[in-house]
Amino acid sequence: MNARLLPFALLLALGCQSAAPEAEVPVPTPAAEVEEPAPVDTAPPVEEAPEPAAAEVVFADPMPPSAEEAAELASDLTPAITDGIYTVDQARRGAEVMANRCVDCHVVEDWSGDSFRRRWSEESVYRMFQYLHESMPEGEPPYSLPREQVTDVLTYIFYLNGVPAGDAELGSDDDSLDDHWIVWVSADER
């Protein structure tokens, strides 16, 4: 497991073990329906498992990874988008779709920049594709854009974020999309 993800895994594990009990909400009962109390169970008490030792929680550095860390991460999450998984022509088609369907609600900065890259870093390409396909364009039914157009928009987003193009287009089928991970390149590596 990547060292940067370990603190989040620890927090998740601790959070699952120490969830607050749900409060019991009393329900009013009419006086005529009050039942006798249930008999007390006389079975021997069940031994409870001992509390786990508290783990030290270390918070991850919120800064984006260095070039060396990004390269290591990219090798852990291969194949990555840095492998040239789309063509410039495909990104151009995505720019046309974006100009015709997306500019009413979005500006380019919505799909690029540090906060956008932090949100999608280390996600699968398939997950970003599904987000776009299910929720865009806003106000229209899910899946209203053809898969090919969504994939083209996705490659345009990669282009906006400095991801290098390659020689082959990114396919719009689930298997092609699920094969790749989002690992951003830093500005000095572009």
Number of C-alpha atoms within 10 A of each C-alpha: 7 10 9 15 11 15 16 15 12 16 16 11 12 15 11 10 11 8 8 8 6 6 6 6 6 6 6 6 9 7 7 6 7 8 8 6 6 6 6 6 7 6 6 6 7 6 6 6 6 6 7 8 6 7 10 9 12 11 13 12 8 8 8 14 16 11 15 9 12 16 16 13 18 21 12 13 19 15 17 21 26 22 15 17 22 26 19 18 15 22 23 16 18 23 21 15 18 23 14 10 15 17 12 11 9 13 12 13 12 11 17 16 12 12 12 13 17 14 9 16 14 17 14 19 23 21 15 17 20 18 12 20 21 16 14 18 20 13 7 11 12 15 15 13 18 10 18 16 18 23 30 27 24 25 30 27 20 22 21 16 21 17 25 18 21 15 11 12 18 21 15 18 12 13 10 13 20 15 15 22 24 24 27 26 21 15 10 6 9 9
